[in-house]
Amino acid sequence: MEKLVIIKIGDGDFQQGFPVTLYIGKQGDHFSPSWDGKLPPEPQLPVLYSEWQSEYPRYYKYFIIQTINQKSEDLINALNNWLNSETFRTIKDKLLHKLDENDTVQMIIQTEDPILRRLPWCQWNWFEGYTKAEVAISLPNNDLPSQEVQPKPKVRVLGILGECSHPNTSIVIDTNPDQQCWENLSNDAEIVFLEEPTRQEFNQKLWDKNGWDILFFAGHSWSNPDATTGEMKLTHNNNVTIRDLKLALKKAIERGLQLAIFNSCDGLGLARDLAELHIPQIIVMREPIPDLVAQKFLEYFLEAFSSGKSLYIAVREAREQLQGLENQYPCASWLPVICQNPTVKPVSWKGFNQSLTSLLVGKDISQSINNFDLAWFCSLVKDKNLDQTIRKAYQNSLPSVLKSDLKLWSLESNNIKQILQILAGFKRLPQFLNHLIQDENVPEEIRSKLSDLKIEEMLLVSSDKLLESYLIVTLKPAEDNSKEFLLNAWLIMDDSVPLDNNPYRFLPLIDDENQRQPEIKCKSDKIPEHLDKLIRKCEEYLEGKKYNLTIEFLLPIDLICQEVDRWKINDPLVKEIPVGFRYPIRLRSLERQESGYLKTYQSNWRKNWDKVRNVLEQKPTPELFEHLQEIESFNNWKKLSLSLNEKIGLKLTCAPPQAQAKRKDLFLAILQATTPIAIWTRCNLKNCDLAAEIERILTLNTLSRLCESVQKVRAEANAEENEQHLGFHLALMWENPYRLTPDVMVQLMPPGQ
C-alpha cells in the first residue's frame, strides 16, 4: 500500500530542541490525524556535521578515507541516537504501528532549519526495515501549482549543460555521459540540449509554448553556507540563479514542468529557490559530488525511473547502488536527495502526459469517488455476467465527440478504476450510474445500491448506512516443519449486498508483487503483531464510514481451540487490548475450504445454512442445538454426526477432549455433519454452571447477533479481571458456506467465468 508520511519539524534549535508533528495517510488524503513529539536538545549534532563537512573533500582532491569514514560514523551514530530519544518515541512508535514493512512509503521532512535540511536522513536506521521507503525534504509552506497540462506524444526534457571547467579550481567535468544517458531514452523522450547557453538563451527556451516535463542541469553549481540560495555556472563568465529565471520558470511550471534534476554540486540552495515556485519535485545533490558519482547516479536513476518504478523507489535504488563507489568516494550514497512539494503526488515516467488517454487515466479520482465506493465497484464488475453491461454503460456515457477514439473504446473491459477515472475527467459519472440503474440486466439488489449513491457536484458519496464488514484471516502451519505459520487476509467492506459467489468483493490486505498468492510467514509470537497491522489497514479502507467489523479466523481443526480472541492489539488510549474484547470473533475450519470437502459436502452445508437463515432474526431455542455436557467418555462420533444433521449447531457445555486425537474426532464429526454453528468453553471452570451460562448467552439476543453476544461476555470478563469468567474461555464457530476465501471461489467458478 502506498503511504505518505510527513514529519513536520517546527521552530526550535539544537540547544532547546524542536517540536515535531507527524502525519500519516495515503496519497490524496486531507490529513486530519496527527501526533506530536519532540526532538530533544542535541548541541553536538551540528558540531559533528560541521566536522564531517570540513573533512569531506569539497572537490574530492585531497582527503584521507579513514578520517572521513570515522567522521561519517560519528555523525550517523549521533543522528540515530537523537532519533531514538525518549521524547521522539511517540513519533517512532506511530510509524511502526501505522506502517507495514511492505508499504511503499514517501517520507517528507518539513523544516526551515538549514542544518536539518542538510542532514543525511536516509541514514536513519528506521529505513533498514522499510525497503520500499525513501525520504525527501520540503519547506513547511507549499501551494498546489497551477498547471495547464498539455498532452504530449513524448516526455519533453530540457537539458542544460554548463561549462565544464570550475571557476576556482582546475577541476574539469565531463557531461557527455549525462547527455548519453538521456539520448538512450530518445524513443520515449524528446530531449533538447543547450550547451553552455547564455542566460537569455536559457530563459527563452523555458518559455517554449509546448511546455517541458523535466528540466535537467549538469555542470558546476554551489549554494551559500545556509543553503538558502544557489547558482549555476553556464559559461566562463556567466552564472545564473533561480531568481534570475523566476518568471520563465513560473511559466514552465504552469505549462507542465514537474521535475527538475540538478546533477551538480551542492544544490540545496537551488532547490530552496525553486521550491518557492511550487514545482512538484526536484532532485539535487546535498554536497559537492565527484563527476563519476554524478554520472552513475543519473544512469542508475533513469534506468529505474523509465522502466516504470516510482520516483522515490528509483532514487533509493540509484542511491544505494552508489555504495559500490564508496571505497573511492566516501558517503556517495548520501548525496542525492528529493525536494518534494507535498501537495502534489510524485510523478511517474508514464504519468508525464503522453496522450489524452493517459492524461485522464492518471487523474486522481479521490475527489470524485471515495475509497469504499471504488472498492465496491471494482468487486462488482469482476462478475463476468456484467461485463458487457458495464462496457455498454461506459461507452454510452462518453461525450459523443470522443466515441470514435479507439483508445478509449478499447480499454480492458473489467478495469473499472480506469473507466471511472476517464468518466470523472469528462464529468460523466452521473450518466454512467444512470445507465446502470436503468439497465434491467443488472441485478435488482445492485441497482438498489447504485440508487443509494448520491452525486452532488460530481462527488460520489455512499449513503449513510451501517456497513457489515469482515476481516477474513487464514492461518496454517508452514509446510517446511519450521514451526512457523502462513498468514493471509482479506477485507470485505460490506457484506450486506448479496454477491454470494463473487470472489472479487474481497480486498487483499497482504500484497507482494512477486507472488501470485502472497502470504506472511512468521513465528507464532509474531502473529498478534501482524494481526494488529491488518486491522489498521481495514480501518484505513473504512475511514469515514459507519461499520461493524467482524473478524473470522480460518484455522485447521488442530488449532481451532487456540485463544485467538485473547491476542493483544494496540489501542490509542491504553497500551494493549485483547482483540476479542474490541471485535466480534468467529472461528472457522480451513478443512471446509478444501476442494475435496466442497465437492462432497457443499450441498448439504448450504442446506444447513438455509436452516440458519430461517431463524436468524429469532432467539435460539434449545431444540436448535445438539447439547453435549460430557465429552471425555464419549466415543460414538458417528452418532453425534447423525444427531447434528437435524440441528443448526452444537452446544458443548464442557471443555473439548484433552487428547488431541479425540478432540480432532469431535471437530471432524462437526465437519461431516456440515454443522454451521458450534459454541463451547475451552476449559472447565469452577463455580460456573456452564450449561446455564452458555444457554443464557445463546438467548441474549437474536441468532444473527450471537457473535456480538459472545463479545459482550468477553468484555464483561475483561471488566471483572476474573480468570474464572467464562468470557475468557468462550469460543464460537460460525461457518457461512457463501463466504469462502477468494482463491477457493475462483477455483470453483465454472469454465469461462
KEZAFI-456556 format. One record per residue (C-alpha): x, y, z; residue in one letter. Coordinates in steps of 0.001 Angstrom, whole numbers, plus 500000, padded with zeros to 6 digits. Layout:
BEGIN
R      xx      yy      zz  res
R       X       Y       Z    A
...
***
This chain:
BEGIN
R      xx      yy      zz  res
R  500000  500000  500000    M
R  501277  503487  499169    E
R  501659  505734  502224    K
R  502586  509382  502614    L
R  504390  510344  505826    V
R  505111  513949  506739    I
R  507349  514771  509690    I
R  506954  518489  510299    K
R  509735  519944  512451    I
R  508729  523280  513932    G
R  510655  526305  515114    D
R  513450  525471  517520    G
R  517185  524913  517678    D
R  519716  522312  518753    F
R  520089  523993  522145    Q
R  516381  523861  523065    Q
R  515087  521065  520827    G
R  512433  521023  518098    F
R  508665  520361  518268    P
R  507593  517653  515830    V
R  504228  516748  514293    T
R  503669  513500  512406    L
R  501051  512981  509704    Y
R  500402  509588  508083    I
R  497943  508922  505291    G
R  497502  507835  501703    K
R  498238  509925  498615    Q
R  495473  512495  498151    G
R  494329  512362  501777    D
R  493459  515555  503583    H
R  495441  514880  506731    F
R  493451  515164  509932    S
R  495064  512658  512332    P
R  498380  513852  513710    S
R  500704  513044  516582    W
R  503047  515363  518423    D
R  506503  514674  519747    G
R  509771  516443  520304    K
R  513369  516150  519229    L
R  515400  516920  522369    P
R  518321  519330  522632    P
R  521405  517958  520861    E
R  524032  520710  520540    P
R  526673  518203  519484    Q
R  524894  517218  516255    L
R  525616  520431  514263    P
R  529183  520276  515557    V
R  529595  516732  514251    L
R  528025  517749  510956    Y
R  530413  520681  510640    S
R  533392  518448  511439    E
R  532250  515916  508866    W
R  531693  518626  506253    Q
R  535123  520146  506893    S
R  536768  516751  506372    E
R  534546  515948  503435    Y
R  536593  516880  500350    P
R  534979  519811  498667    R
R  536348  518834  495295    Y
R  537398  515274  496100    Y
R  541012  516105  495513    K
R  542573  515835  498960    Y
R  541215  513605  501693    F
R  542059  510700  503957    I
R  539412  507982  503632    I
R  539919  506660  507158    Q
R  539301  510109  508637    T
R  536180  510860  506636    I
R  534780  507387  507405    N
R  535238  507952  511132    Q
R  533582  511380  510943    K
R  530738  509827  508949    S
R  530229  507120  511553    E
R  530219  509664  514379    D
R  527603  511757  512588    L
R  525332  508798  511791    I
R  525537  507432  515343    N
R  524617  510831  516763    A
R  521738  511228  514312    L
R  520273  507816  515164    N
R  520692  508325  518906    N
R  518824  511592  518545    W
R  516009  509967  516575    L
R  515794  507166  519162    N
R  515377  509595  522044    S
R  512526  509150  524526    E
R  510715  512367  523563    T
R  510665  511256  519914    F
R  509367  507773  520811    R
R  505734  508763  520178    T
R  506620  509536  516562    I
R  508687  506396  516016    K
R  506082  504145  517675    D
R  503354  505543  515428    K
R  505494  504893  512364    L
R  505987  501277  513429    L
R  502306  500912  514315    H
R  500779  502526  511238    K
R  503166  501300  508540    L
R  503721  497807  507226    D
R  507161  496670  506081    E
R  505713  496036  502606    N
R  504231  499535  502293    D
R  505638  501903  499694    T
R  506420  504942  501838    V
R  507044  508502  500700    Q
R  508501  510258  503753    M
R  508853  514048  503754    I
R  510849  516018  506331    I
R  509382  519540  506502    Q
R  511706  522083  508024    T
R  513182  525565  507561    E
R  516323  524818  509570    D
R  519397  524768  507254    P
R  521267  522104  509272    I
R  518231  519815  509428    L
R  517814  520128  505655    R
R  521442  519079  505152    R
R  521409  516056  507484    L
R  521545  512637  505745    P
R  518073  511469  506794    W
R  518443  508451  504515    C
R  520896  507056  507097    Q
R  518207  506836  509811    W
R  518233  503151  510758    N
R  514409  503076  510592    W
R  514754  502740  506795    F
R  516523  499386  507158    E
R  513186  497751  507972    G
R  511283  499578  505205    Y
R  512955  498735  501930    T
R  510274  500475  499849    K
R  510621  503812  501636    A
R  512589  506905  500647    E
R  512925  510298  502275    V
R  512557  513795  500834    A
R  512811  517281  502291    I
R  510324  520116  501951    S
R  509635  523641  503069    L
R  506860  523970  505682    P
R  504594  526039  503429    N
R  503570  524791  499985    N
R  500880  525640  497452    D
R  499386  523441  494770    L
R  500984  524532  491470    P
R  498685  525967  488842    S
R  499402  523873  485758    Q
R  497892  523903  482273    E
R  498527  520283  481359    V
R  499158  519779  477650    Q
R  499167  516196  476300    P
R  502457  515395  474576    K
R  503467  512447  472387    P
R  506736  512055  474338    K
R  508285  513166  477614    V
R  509835  516584  476937    R
R  513232  517204  478547    V
R  515181  520451  478525    L
R  518831  519652  479224    G
R  521224  522438  480225    I
R  524933  521569  480016    L
R  527046  524196  481757    G
R  530717  524957  481257    E
R  532866  522025  482330    C
R  535735  523930  483985    S
R  535350  525233  487532    H
R  535882  528956  488178    P
R  538107  528472  491256    N
R  539866  525153  490597    T
R  541441  523175  487826    S
R  538682  520537  488035    I
R  537039  519802  484687    V
R  533923  517653  484499    I
R  532604  515590  481602    D
R  528892  515997  480791    T
R  528965  513682  477763    N
R  527924  510592  479796    P
R  524925  512551  481158    D
R  523915  513508  477641    Q
R  524252  509901  476503    Q
R  522008  508657  479330    C
R  519214  510889  478101    W
R  519744  510069  474433    E
R  519305  506391  475288    N
R  515687  507284  476064    L
R  515033  509026  472738    S
R  512269  506528  471832    N
R  510222  507745  474797    D
R  511512  511269  475240    A
R  512110  514407  473219    E
R  515349  515848  474589    I
R  516581  519334  473741    V
R  520113  520209  474918    F
R  521591  523673  475324    L
R  525387  523547  475698    E
R  526879  526459  477630    E
R  523881  528720  476906    P
R  523715  532367  477805    T
R  521200  533448  480406    R
R  518996  534841  477620    Q
R  519068  531545  475678    E
R  518217  529546  478803    F
R  515425  531966  479691    N
R  513947  531907  476193    Q
R  513888  528113  475998    K
R  511939  527876  479280    L
R  509152  529903  477622    W
R  508594  527194  474975    D
R  504830  527136  474358    K
R  504768  523308  474181    N
R  505973  523082  477762    G
R  508551  520834  479416    W
R  508152  517829  481692    D
R  511715  517678  483049    I
R  514427  520304  483483    L
R  517929  518814  483727    F
R  521175  520590  484587    F
R  524701  519170  484521    A
R  527703  521327  485282    G
R  529044  523293  488225    H
R  526795  524734  490927    S
R  527060  525818  494546    W
R  524952  527139  497424    S
R  525592  529792  500052    N
R  526545  528457  503538    P
R  522959  528179  504853    D
R  521690  526796  501505    A
R  519034  529486  501113    T
R  520102  530303  497554    T
R  522401  528914  494898    G
R  523997  529495  491492    E
R  524653  527538  488293    M
R  527637  528163  486023    K
R  526516  528414  482395    L
R  529610  529787  480682    T
R  533066  531029  481652    H
R  531802  534383  482914    N
R  528084  533758  483175    N
R  526482  532406  486369    N
R  522724  532322  486884    V
R  520387  531930  489859    T
R  516826  530653  490057    I
R  515702  534178  490808    R
R  517272  535340  487530    D
R  514937  532933  485713    L
R  511933  533260  488041    K
R  509292  534383  485523    L
R  510374  531891  482871    A
R  510402  529052  485405    L
R  506938  530004  486691    K
R  505601  529838  483147    K
R  507350  526478  482556    A
R  505724  525101  485736    I
R  502331  526401  484598    E
R  502847  524562  481288    R
R  503553  521254  482995    G
R  507136  521220  484324    L
R  507045  518599  487078    Q
R  510605  517524  487789    L
R  513934  519363  487946    A
R  517187  517404  488271    I
R  520387  519239  489204    F
R  523123  516659  488710    N
R  525700  519067  490063    S
R  527426  520045  493298    C
R  525834  521467  496417    D
R  522325  522052  495042    G
R  520197  522612  498159    L
R  520215  526378  497654    G
R  518951  525978  494089    L
R  516251  523618  495346    A
R  515206  526097  498042    R
R  514717  528878  495491    D
R  512888  526646  493015    L
R  510622  525149  495705    A
R  509251  528628  496382    E
R  507777  528476  492859    L
R  505861  525312  493933    H
R  507381  522937  491389    I
R  506217  519371  492209    P
R  509639  517777  492785    Q
R  513363  518397  492492    I
R  516391  516116  492759    I
R  519665  517689  493882    V
R  522980  516735  495481    M
R  523217  517904  499078    R
R  527038  518348  498961    E
R  529795  518568  496333    P
R  529729  515458  494164    I
R  532509  513791  492127    P
R  531953  513644  488394    D
R  531822  509826  488244    L
R  529298  509627  491097    V
R  527020  512149  489363    A
R  527237  510245  486089    Q
R  526480  506898  487715    K
R  523573  508283  489725    F
R  521904  509605  486575    L
R  522487  506295  484776    E
R  521017  504217  487624    Y
R  518129  506610  488266    F
R  516959  506910  484654    L
R  517195  503165  484148    E
R  514887  502526  487122    A
R  512566  505518  486611    F
R  511973  504994  482887    S
R  511251  501295  483483    S
R  508156  502228  485492    G
R  509430  502380  489077    K
R  508194  505249  491211    S
R  510322  508363  491572    L
R  511060  507556  495218    Y
R  511980  503900  494626    I
R  514116  504895  491620    A
R  516047  507438  493712    V
R  516556  504964  496561    R
R  517788  502219  494237    E
R  520136  504619  492437    A
R  521466  505972  495747    R
R  522101  502520  497158    E
R  523938  501436  494021    Q
R  526371  504308  494614    L
R  527575  502493  497732    Q
R  529749  500425  495399    G
R  531851  503558  494789    L
R  532335  504460  498455    E
R  535764  502848  498780    N
R  536916  505667  496489    Q
R  534222  508260  497156    Y
R  533025  508074  500790    P
R  529366  508870  501515    C
R  528451  508851  497823    A
R  525089  507211  498627    S
R  524170  510108  500934    W
R  524316  512784  498269    L
R  521119  512599  496131    P
R  518010  513982  497813    V
R  514440  514655  496667    I
R  512832  518007  497431    C
R  509068  517474  497310    Q
R  506007  519669  497159    N
R  503688  517621  499461    P
R  500530  518919  497758    T
R  501441  517002  494590    V
R  501608  513250  494014    K
R  505085  512195  492813    P
R  505272  511926  489054    V
R  505944  508666  487215    S
R  507595  508241  483827    W
R  504311  507096  482293    K
R  502494  509877  484107    G
R  504148  512599  482028    F
R  501037  513468  479999    N
R  501869  511478  476885    Q
R  498345  511227  475455    S
R  494782  512220  476119    L
R  494020  508738  477424    T
R  496986  508621  479802    S
R  496168  512132  480965    L
R  492693  511047  482003    L
R  493709  507689  483386    V
R  496295  509417  485516    G
R  493653  511638  487046    K
R  493253  511259  490804    D
R  489589  510398  491326    I
R  489690  510680  495116    S
R  487569  513820  494803    Q
R  485028  512066  492553    S
R  484622  508698  494237    I
R  485649  507611  497712    N
R  487709  504519  498525    N
R  484732  502496  499710    F
R  482641  503042  496586    D
R  485640  502456  494334    L
R  486351  499128  496040    A
R  482692  498154  495752    W
R  482628  498983  492042    F
R  485838  497000  491489    C
R  484308  493936  493141    S
R  481063  494349  491206    L
R  482434  494407  487688    V
R  484661  491379  488104    K
R  481414  489434  487666    D
R  481704  488349  484020    K
R  477909  488346  483724    N
R  478025  492147  483958    L
R  480965  492619  481624    D
R  479023  493771  478564    Q
R  476594  495782  480669    T
R  479425  497800  482236    I
R  481112  498325  478857    R
R  477872  499475  477242    K
R  477123  501942  480057    A
R  480676  503288  479830    Y
R  480600  503787  476078    Q
R  477165  505404  476174    N
R  478402  507823  478828    S
R  481372  509140  476854    L
R  480991  512568  475244    P
R  479836  511992  471655    S
R  482849  513805  470248    V
R  485114  511107  471729    L
R  483169  507977  470831    K
R  485375  507431  467795    S
R  488573  507407  469904    D
R  489719  503792  469616    L
R  491997  504100  472658    K
R  489044  504986  474841    L
R  486878  502265  473332    W
R  489477  499528  473683    S
R  490060  499747  477426    L
R  490168  496480  479349    E
R  486511  495700  479975    S
R  486980  494955  483674    N
R  489196  497912  484516    N
R  486547  499860  486434    I
R  489100  502197  488013    K
R  490265  503282  484568    Q
R  486659  503674  483418    I
R  485731  505813  486428    L
R  488870  507955  486087    Q
R  488128  508747  482453    I
R  484465  509479  483104    L
R  485386  511665  486081    A
R  487767  513562  483806    G
R  484884  514277  481431    F
R  482413  514836  484289    K
R  480217  512000  483034    R
R  479900  509848  486176    L
R  476185  510675  486692    P
R  475351  509452  483185    Q
R  477282  506225  483802    F
R  475386  505488  487013    L
R  472030  506261  485450    N
R  472711  503861  482575    H
R  473465  501082  485083    L
R  470460  501843  487298    I
R  468087  501702  484321    Q
R  469555  498509  482825    D
R  467387  495502  483706    E
R  470365  493167  483112    N
R  471840  494471  486380    V
R  470501  492502  489391    P
R  467893  494341  491418    E
R  469940  494399  494641    E
R  472860  496034  492810    I
R  470653  498617  491127    R
R  469196  499370  494556    S
R  472642  500039  495971    K
R  473529  502216  492977    L
R  470375  504218  493631    S
R  471564  504791  497216    D
R  474611  506649  495911    L
R  474269  510425  495734    K
R  476081  512662  493290    I
R  476466  516253  494322    E
R  478792  518453  492274    E
R  480484  515316  490942    M
R  481213  513891  494353    L
R  480075  510295  494607    L
R  479259  509549  498236    V
R  477593  506428  499562    S
R  474508  506751  501727    S
R  474957  506953  505473    D
R  474362  503256  506131    K
R  475923  500839  508565    L
R  478361  498520  506785    L
R  478717  494850  507646    E
R  482479  494450  507231    S
R  484576  491331  507621    Y
R  488291  490754  508111    L
R  488997  487224  506882    I
R  492249  485732  508232    V
R  493661  482317  507325    T
R  496361  480738  509469    L
R  498066  477415  508873    K
R  501394  475789  509740    P
R  504156  476211  507154    A
R  504887  473047  505208    E
R  508633  473082  505879    D
R  508289  471969  509531    N
R  509891  475238  510619    S
R  507377  475846  513439    K
R  506283  478921  511519    E
R  502851  479835  510206    F
R  501477  481200  506943    L
R  499100  484143  507328    L
R  496800  485592  504673    N
R  493984  488121  504939    A
R  491232  489906  503028    W
R  488681  492603  503798    L
R  485032  492503  502758    I
R  483989  496133  503099    M
R  480246  495472  503042    D
R  478592  492049  503023    D
R  475053  493421  503133    S
R  474721  493304  499319    V
R  474320  489614  498405    P
R  477060  488735  495922    L
R  477448  485224  497301    D
R  479641  483770  494574    N
R  481760  486809  493785    N
R  485383  486374  494960    P
R  486279  489932  493941    Y
R  484429  491551  496829    R
R  487491  490518  498881    F
R  490197  493174  499082    L
R  493622  491553  499609    P
R  495418  493012  502620    L
R  498755  491290  502055    I
R  500482  492496  498894    D
R  503560  491104  497242    D
R  504011  491744  493547    E
R  506441  488814  493279    N
R  503972  486192  494481    Q
R  500771  485029  492886    R
R  499246  484159  496251    Q
R  501085  486246  498841    P
R  501290  485111  502447    E
R  503184  486238  505522    I
R  505452  483633  507088    K
R  506029  484219  510782    C
R  506513  482600  514172    K
R  503530  482222  516484    S
R  504589  485082  518781    D
R  504562  487492  515818    K
R  501011  486683  514709    I
R  499316  489282  517001    P
R  501659  491992  515666    E
R  500702  491174  512065    H
R  497022  490974  513037    L
R  497230  494469  514506    D
R  498637  495821  511216    K
R  495897  494089  509234    L
R  493256  495705  511436    I
R  494882  499094  510860    R
R  494646  498522  507098    K
R  490953  497715  507452    C
R  490429  500932  509407    E
R  492102  502910  506623    E
R  489804  501403  503988    Y
R  486756  502052  506162    L
R  487766  505521  507350    E
R  484828  507902  507471    G
R  482239  505112  507311    K
R  479944  503614  509937    K
R  480679  499927  510182    Y
R  480648  496759  512237    N
R  483888  494847  511704    L
R  483808  491120  512437    T
R  486981  489035  512323    I
R  486795  485483  511007    E
R  489781  483199  511700    F
R  490081  480175  509419    L
R  492199  477584  511223    L
R  492948  473883  510776    P
R  490938  471881  513318    I
R  494170  471061  515178    D
R  494363  474784  516059    L
R  490642  475527  516429    I
R  490903  475775  520234    C
R  493645  478417  520143    Q
R  492844  481503  522233    E
R  492859  483824  519218    V
R  490376  486186  520872    D
R  492998  486910  523566    R
R  495728  488002  521150    W
R  496733  491554  522045    K
R  496364  494508  519663    I
R  497265  498158  520170    N
R  494765  500705  521404    D
R  495041  504524  521139    P
R  494039  505010  524800    L
R  495505  502001  526578    V
R  498639  500155  525581    K
R  497075  496839  524564    E
R  493698  495140  524491    I
R  492644  491562  523590    P
R  491240  491567  520065    V
R  488108  489674  521173    G
R  487114  492490  523530    F
R  487207  495004  520668    R
R  485787  492963  517769    Y
R  483375  490041  517354    P
R  485408  486890  516595    I
R  484265  483860  514616    R
R  486223  480642  514226    L
R  486137  478633  511025    R
R  487820  475438  509836    S
R  490265  475547  506944    L
R  489321  471985  506062    E
R  485964  473277  504788    R
R  487867  475310  502175    Q
R  489461  472245  500587    E
R  488176  471254  497148    S
R  487607  467628  498173    G
R  485420  468657  501097    Y
R  483444  471119  499000    L
R  482750  468630  496219    K
R  481317  466152  498720    T
R  479703  468309  501391    Y
R  478985  471786  499954    Q
R  475388  470994  499000    S
R  474494  469729  502495    N
R  476389  472620  504053    W
R  474267  475108  502104    R
R  471067  473256  503056    K
R  472004  473503  506736    N
R  472858  477159  506273    W
R  469377  477724  504881    D
R  468071  476434  508233    K
R  470201  479070  509952    V
R  468912  481816  507636    R
R  465324  480891  508517    N
R  465866  481596  512218    V
R  468493  484351  512117    L
R  466119  487004  513445    E
R  464780  484801  516247    Q
R  466207  483999  519655    K
R  467614  480454  519513    P
R  465609  477736  521227    T
R  467219  474670  522879    P
R  465974  472247  520226    E
R  468019  474011  517544    L
R  471301  472879  519164    F
R  472655  469431  519944    E
R  473781  469568  523582    H
R  476839  467703  524896    L
R  477585  468045  528625    Q
R  480286  465388  528955    E
R  482880  464504  526346    I
R  485828  462612  527862    E
R  483975  459259  527902    S
R  482060  459946  524700    F
R  483251  457980  521643    N
R  480292  457497  519282    N
R  481217  460173  516754    W
R  479032  458693  514023    K
R  476006  459052  516277    K
R  476956  462645  517064    L
R  477298  463433  513382    S
R  473901  461893  512687    L
R  472281  463905  515517    S
R  473851  467099  514250    L
R  472237  466614  510848    N
R  468923  467571  512452    E
R  470287  470698  514172    K
R  471825  474022  513213    I
R  474566  473825  515821    G
R  476395  472131  518669    L
R  476340  473413  522258    K
R  479279  471933  524165    L
R  478997  472855  527851    T
R  482289  471260  528816    C
R  485841  471604  527566    A
R  486782  469685  524386    P
R  488713  466451  524933    P
R  492230  466797  526337    Q
R  493645  464199  523952    A
R  494432  465766  520578    Q
R  493228  462739  518584    A
R  489874  462681  520358    K
R  489497  466454  520003    R
R  490120  466062  516290    K
R  487400  463373  516105    D
R  484944  465807  517667    L
R  485522  468508  515071    F
R  485621  466003  512208    L
R  482118  464930  513279    A
R  481026  468586  513075    I
R  482555  468885  509598    L
R  480973  465640  508410    Q
R  477548  466842  509563    A
R  478209  470220  507842    T
R  477032  471891  511050    T
R  477250  475699  510640    P
R  477470  476755  514323    I
R  479236  475476  517436    A
R  479766  477134  520820    I
R  481949  475771  523618    W
R  484242  476598  526514    T
R  487949  475930  526122    R
R  488275  474773  529732    C
R  486089  473626  532631    N
R  485518  476343  535218    L
R  484941  476095  538947    K
R  481810  477669  540417    N
R  480269  478138  536971    C
R  477169  476366  535692    D
R  478408  476111  532121    L
R  475153  474711  530723    A
R  473079  477541  532200    A
R  475581  480243  531317    E
R  476004  479184  527681    I
R  472235  478901  527322    E
R  471953  482462  528705    R
R  474436  483690  526112    I
R  472552  481950  523302    L
R  469328  483732  524260    T
R  470741  487200  524980    L
R  469674  488316  521510    N
R  468653  487028  518107    T
R  470770  484344  516445    L
R  472109  486892  513934    S
R  473712  488745  516879    R
R  475161  485724  518659    L
R  478666  486845  517790    C
R  478026  490223  519440    E
R  476593  488451  522496    S
R  479816  486463  522859    V
R  481815  489682  522509    Q
R  479721  491280  525267    K
R  480505  488392  527633    V
R  484221  488744  526803    R
R  484015  492444  527639    A
R  482385  491561  530975    E
R  485284  489206  531731    A
R  487774  491951  530901    N
R  485996  494378  533240    A
R  485917  491877  536127    E
R  489511  490720  535531    E
R  488483  487284  536751    N
R  490297  484436  535001    E
R  487457  482073  536003    Q
R  484953  484142  533997    H
R  483550  482219  531006    L
R  484223  485221  528762    G
R  487949  484462  528819    F
R  487385  480924  527511    H
R  484344  481059  525240    L
R  484711  480004  521584    A
R  482263  480355  518699    L
R  482401  478617  515322    M
R  480253  480222  512617    W
R  480538  478683  509133    E
R  478894  480515  506215    N
R  479232  478416  503017    P
R  478902  481535  500865    Y
R  481906  483268  502432    R
R  484750  481096  501190    L
R  488207  482573  500660    T
R  488600  484199  497209    P
R  491254  481757  495980    D
R  488814  478899  496682    V
R  485948  480768  495000    M
R  487994  481240  491834    V
R  488740  477505  491700    Q
R  485010  476744  491970    L
R  483999  479103  489147    M
R  482523  477445  486055    P
R  484791  477457  482960    P
R  484705  480768  481100    G
R  483762  482915  484104    Q
***
